[in-house]
Amino acid sequence: MSASTVELPQTTQTEHQSPEWVRISYASALALRFRSGRFTQPFDFGGINLLLSYDRGCLSDCGYCGLARNRPGDYEEKSFIRVDWPLVETDELVRRLVRHEDKLTRLCISMVTHGRAYPDTLDIAGRITRSVATPLSLLVAPPTLNEARLQAFRDAGADMIGIGLDAVTEDLFRSLRSDVPKGGLKWSQYWRIVDAARLIFGAWKVNCHTLVGLGESDADLMGIFTRLLEGQIFSYLFCFNPEPDSRMGALPKTPLQRWRRVQLAKFLLEERGIAPEQFRYDDAGTLVRIHAPRGLVEAVVADGHAFMTNGCPSSGGEPGCTRPMGSWRPTEPPRDFPWRPRGVELDGIRAALDLDSLVSPGPGPSRPPELCAPPAAGRVTE
């Protein structure tokens, strides 16, 4: 993305807080004409992401997060998934959502861990759903919630709930999100909110964010994907993208081959019915073999959807939230594509996967289609 004239007012975090003000992703600012600029590659974009904003910011201290409480710098200068989040007035944002509604595909409010996060999210959600019909997701902060509050979100018009699990094992969760200077998040509370949201919002209306590169194994990831699939809960995949000056800022990004293989394995498990036992791991839990028909795997790679951004769908099932630049920079190969990869992009994917060393002949799908994740996981079905 490239930007030119900045049209946003000069503000400070102390003066402008939620619910009257929110931060929006840089891509959202472009789409709603809060900033002038363009994407380096043209594509349809209508997934608007909002982030609550407070003078003290998020009170959690996750080791990998750009918004972490103990990350150096003022909160208004901190990035989130290495993307700028300009501050805008909530009511002006809603007016622009109305103006551009024909181009919108999905809206999402991201909470932070803060005492005002629940009532402010409820307030902003109501302003949005009373004004536009675009489907609304909430990426929630489990420490602030209970069953009654989840029900209130649904009554306010939210149609999907996301939970940023991120770390896929309890030990990792504890070390990165609990046993930290200002931690205190609880694995059990996150799963309680996952289960409660599933009951309240229904099948395929809840998602969990999972991160590749925090220290987990491939087997750990596939175990979580399987658990969520069996509960009819989407798992959305993110690539660890080190935030400068965070406690994990000096660690390397996930190797591209590992990332591509996890993307492929996840898609085969969730949307092509390949059974968990058809994925084989070495002693360290690294995926080393997929036993499946080579033709099926080749078709998935050629199709390209497995390597697109995981995100909530639009009302029609096509990609709704594509988060451009969330996992990669303009000078890097896209990690998750906000468009359907083709041509040289698919060539790069095939090279990274090295299917000759990964795929061995094996049985076809063993899970009936009705037990697979629906294509509305955020991909078109052409």
C-alpha positions in Angstrom: 0.0 0.0 0.0 1.1 3.5 -0.6 -0.3 6.7 1.0 -0.4 10.4 0.1 -2.2 13.2 1.8 -3.3 12.5 5.3 -6.9 13.7 5.9 -7.3 12.6 9.5 -7.5 15.3 12.2 -4.6 15.7 14.6 -5.6 14.0 17.8 -4.2 12.6 21.0 -5.1 9.4 22.7 -6.0 11.1 26.0 -8.5 13.4 24.4 -10.2 10.9 22.2 -11.3 7.5 23.5 -13.9 4.9 22.8 -16.9 4.8 22.4 -16.8 8.2 20.7 -13.5 7.4 18.9 -12.1 4.2 17.5 -9.0 3.2 15.6 -9.4 1.6 12.2 -6.9 -0.3 10.1 -4.9 1.5 7.5 -6.6 -0.4 4.7 -10.0 0.5 6.2 -8.9 4.2 6.3 -8.2 4.0 2.5 -11.4 2.2 1.7 -13.5 4.8 3.6 -11.5 7.7 2.3 -10.1 8.8 5.6 -6.8 8.6 3.9 -5.7 9.0 0.3 -3.7 6.2 -1.2 -4.0 2.9 -3.0 -3.0 -0.8 -2.7 0.0 -1.9 -4.6 -2.2 -4.5 -6.3 -5.8 -3.6 -7.1 -8.4 -5.9 -5.6 -11.9 -5.6 -4.1 -11.7 -4.6 -0.4 -14.6 -4.2 1.9 -13.6 -5.7 5.2 -13.5 -2.8 7.7 -11.7 -3.4 11.0 -12.2 -1.3 14.1 -10.2 -1.3 17.3 -11.2 0.1 20.7 -9.0 3.0 21.9 -8.2 4.1 25.4 -5.6 6.4 26.9 -4.0 3.4 28.8 -4.5 1.1 25.9 -4.8 -2.6 26.4 -4.2 -3.8 29.9 -2.9 -7.2 28.8 0.8 -7.9 28.1 1.0 -10.6 25.5 4.6 -11.2 24.5 4.1 -11.0 20.7 1.5 -8.3 20.5 2.1 -4.7 19.3 -0.4 -3.4 21.8 1.1 -5.1 24.8 1.0 -2.9 27.9 4.8 -3.1 28.5 5.9 -2.6 24.9 7.9 0.7 24.8 6.2 3.8 23.4 3.0 5.7 23.8 -0.2 3.7 23.0 -1.2 6.0 20.1 2.1 5.1 18.4 1.8 1.4 18.7 0.9 -0.8 15.8 -1.4 -3.9 15.8 -0.4 -6.8 13.5 2.3 -4.3 12.2 -0.4 -2.1 10.6 -1.1 1.5 11.4 -4.5 2.1 13.0 -5.6 5.8 12.6 -8.0 7.3 15.1 -11.4 8.4 13.8 -14.6 9.7 15.3 -17.1 6.9 15.7 -20.2 8.8 14.3 -18.2 10.0 11.3 -17.1 6.4 10.7 -20.7 5.2 10.8 -21.7 7.9 8.3 -19.0 6.7 5.9 -20.0 3.1 6.4 -23.5 4.2 5.2 -22.0 6.1 2.3 -19.9 3.2 1.1 -22.2 0.3 2.1 -22.5 -1.1 -1.4 -18.7 -1.9 -1.3 -18.6 -3.3 2.2 -18.3 -7.1 2.8 -17.7 -7.5 6.6 -17.2 -5.3 9.6 -15.3 -6.2 12.8 -14.9 -4.5 16.1 -11.8 -5.7 18.0 -12.0 -5.4 21.8 -9.0 -4.9 24.1 -8.6 -5.9 27.7 -10.0 -2.9 29.5 -12.8 -2.2 32.0 -14.8 -0.2 29.6 -14.4 -2.6 26.6 -17.7 -4.4 27.0 -20.1 -1.5 27.3 -18.3 0.5 24.6 -18.3 -2.4 22.2 -22.1 -2.9 22.8 -22.6 0.9 22.2 -20.6 0.9 18.9 -22.1 -2.3 17.7 -25.6 -0.8 18.1 -24.6 2.4 16.2 -23.4 0.3 13.3 -26.2 -2.3 13.1 -28.8 0.4 13.3 -27.3 2.1 10.2 -25.9 -0.6 7.9 -26.8 -4.2 7.0 -23.2 -5.4 6.4 -22.6 -8.4 8.7 -20.7 -7.5 11.9 -18.1 -9.6 13.7 -16.7 -9.0 17.2 -13.2 -10.1 18.1 -13.8 -10.3 21.8 -11.7 -10.0 25.0 -12.7 -13.1 27.1 -11.5 -11.6 30.4 -14.3 -9.0 30.1 -17.1 -11.3 29.2 -19.7 -13.9 30.4 -22.7 -15.6 28.9 -25.1 -12.7 29.4 -22.7 -10.3 27.7 -22.3 -12.6 24.7 -26.1 -12.8 24.4 -26.2 -9.0 24.6 -23.8 -8.8 21.6 -26.0 -11.1 19.6 -29.1 -9.1 20.5 -27.2 -5.9 19.3 -26.9 -7.5 15.9 -23.4 -9.1 15.9 -23.5 -12.3 13.8 -20.1 -13.8 14.5 -17.8 -13.9 17.5 -14.0 -14.3 17.2 -11.7 -15.3 20.0 -7.9 -14.5 19.8 -6.6 -17.7 21.2 -3.3 -17.3 19.4 -1.2 -19.7 21.4 -2.5 -23.3 20.7 -1.3 -25.0 23.8 -1.9 -24.2 27.5 1.8 -24.1 28.3 2.4 -21.6 25.5 -0.6 -19.6 26.5 0.6 -19.4 30.1 4.1 -18.5 29.2 3.2 -15.8 26.7 -0.1 -14.4 28.1 -0.2 -15.3 31.8 3.2 -15.6 33.4 4.3 -12.2 32.1 4.8 -8.8 33.8 1.2 -7.7 33.5 -0.4 -10.9 32.4 -3.2 -12.8 34.1 -5.2 -14.2 31.1 -6.6 -17.6 31.7 -6.7 -20.5 29.2 -9.8 -21.9 30.9 -11.7 -18.6 30.6 -10.9 -18.4 26.9 -12.3 -21.8 26.3 -15.3 -21.1 28.4 -16.1 -18.1 26.2 -15.5 -20.2 23.1 -18.0 -22.8 24.3 -20.5 -20.2 25.4 -20.3 -18.3 22.1 -20.8 -21.6 20.2 -24.1 -22.2 22.2 -25.4 -18.7 21.8 -24.3 -17.9 18.2 -24.6 -21.4 16.7 -22.6 -23.5 14.3 -19.9 -21.8 12.1 -20.7 -18.5 13.8 -17.6 -18.6 16.1 -13.9 -18.5 15.2 -10.7 -18.9 17.0 -7.5 -17.1 15.9 -4.4 -19.3 15.9 -0.8 -18.1 15.3 1.9 -20.1 13.6 5.4 -19.4 15.0 5.0 -18.9 18.8 6.8 -22.1 19.7 4.1 -24.6 19.0 4.6 -27.7 16.8 2.6 -28.6 13.6 1.0 -31.4 15.5 -0.2 -28.9 18.2 -1.8 -26.8 15.4 -3.5 -29.7 13.7 -4.8 -30.8 17.1 -6.5 -27.5 17.6 -7.8 -27.4 14.1 -9.4 -30.8 14.6 -10.9 -29.8 18.0 -12.5 -26.7 16.5 -13.7 -28.5 13.4 -15.5 -31.1 15.5 -17.2 -28.3 17.4 -18.2 -26.6 14.1 -16.0 -23.6 15.0 -13.8 -21.9 12.4 -10.1 -21.7 13.0 -8.5 -18.6 11.4 -4.8 -18.9 10.7 -2.3 -16.1 11.3 1.5 -16.0 10.8 3.7 -14.6 13.6 5.0 -11.3 12.4 7.4 -9.9 14.9 6.5 -6.5 16.3 9.6 -4.4 16.9 10.4 -3.8 20.6 7.9 -6.4 21.8 9.4 -9.2 23.9 9.3 -11.5 20.9 10.4 -8.8 18.5 13.8 -10.3 17.8 12.5 -13.7 16.9 12.3 -14.8 13.3 9.1 -15.0 11.3 7.9 -18.5 10.6 9.8 -20.1 7.7 7.7 -19.8 4.5 7.8 -23.6 3.8 6.4 -24.4 7.2 3.7 -21.7 6.8 2.6 -23.0 3.4 2.5 -26.6 4.6 0.4 -25.7 7.6 -2.0 -23.8 5.3 -2.3 -26.8 3.0 -2.8 -29.3 5.8 -5.4 -27.2 7.5 -7.4 -26.9 4.3 -7.2 -30.6 3.5 -8.4 -31.4 7.0 -11.2 -28.9 7.2 -12.5 -28.6 3.7 -11.4 -31.8 1.9 -12.1 -34.4 4.6 -8.6 -35.8 5.0 -8.5 -37.5 8.4 -6.1 -36.5 11.2 -4.3 -39.8 11.1 -3.3 -39.1 7.4 -0.9 -36.4 8.6 2.4 -37.7 10.0 4.9 -35.9 12.2 8.5 -36.4 13.3 9.5 -36.6 17.0 9.4 -32.8 17.3 5.9 -32.6 16.0 6.9 -31.3 12.6 4.6 -32.2 9.7 6.7 -34.5 7.4 4.1 -36.4 5.4 0.6 -36.2 4.1 -0.9 -39.5 3.0 -3.5 -38.5 0.4 -4.2 -38.8 -3.3 -1.7 -36.7 -5.1 -4.3 -35.5 -7.6 -6.5 -34.1 -4.8 -3.6 -32.2 -3.3 -2.5 -30.8 -6.7 -6.1 -29.7 -7.3 -6.2 -27.9 -4.0 -2.9 -26.1 -4.7 -4.0 -25.1 -8.2 -7.3 -23.8 -6.9 -5.4 -21.4 -4.5 -8.1 -20.9 -1.9 -6.1 -22.7 0.7 -3.6 -19.9 0.7 -6.0 -17.0 1.0 -6.6 -15.1 4.2 -8.8 -16.9 6.7 -11.5 -14.4 7.8 -15.2 -14.0 8.3 -17.2 -14.3 5.1 -19.6 -11.7 3.6 -23.3 -12.3 3.6 -22.9 -14.2 0.3 -20.1 -16.5 1.5 -17.2 -14.9 -0.5 -14.2 -13.4 1.4 -15.4 -10.7 3.7 -12.4 -9.9 5.9 -9.1 -10.1 4.1 -6.7 -8.1 6.4 -4.2 -7.0 3.7 -0.7 -6.6 5.0 -1.5 -8.2 8.4 1.2 -11.0 8.0 3.6 -9.6 5.4 5.1 -6.4 4.1 4.9 -5.0 0.5 8.5 -6.1 -0.2 7.8 -9.7 0.9 5.9 -12.6 -0.8 2.3 -12.5 0.5 1.8 -14.9 3.4 -2.0 -15.1 3.1 -3.4 -13.7 -0.1 -6.3 -11.2 0.1 -7.0 -12.1 -3.5 -7.0 -15.5 -5.2 -3.4 -16.4 -6.1 -2.6 -17.3 -9.7 0.2 -17.6 -12.1 3.7 -16.8 -10.6 2.1 -16.6 -7.2 1.0 -20.3 -7.4 4.4 -21.2 -8.8 6.0 -19.7 -5.6 3.5 -21.6 -3.4 4.3 -24.9 -5.2 8.1 -24.3 -4.8 7.7 -23.6 -1.1 5.5 -26.7 -0.5 7.9 -29.2 -2.2 5.1 -31.7 -2.6 7.4 -34.4 -3.8 8.8 -34.7 -0.3 5.5 -34.1 1.5 2.8 -36.1 -0.2 2.7 -39.9 -0.3 -0.1 -42.0 -1.9 -2.9 -42.5 0.6 -6.7 -42.7 1.0 -9.1 -40.0 -0.1 -11.5 -38.1 2.1 -12.9 -40.0 5.0 -15.0 -37.2 6.5 -18.5 -36.7 4.9 -19.0 -33.3 3.4 -21.6 -32.4 6.0 -18.9 -32.8 8.7 -16.4 -30.5 6.9 -16.1 -26.7 7.3 -18.3 -25.0 4.8 -16.8 -23.0 2.0 -18.1 -19.9 3.7 -15.0 -20.0 5.8 -14.1 -17.0 3.7 -13.4 -18.3 0.2 -15.4 -18.0 -3.0 -16.9 -21.2 -4.4 -16.6 -20.6 -8.2 
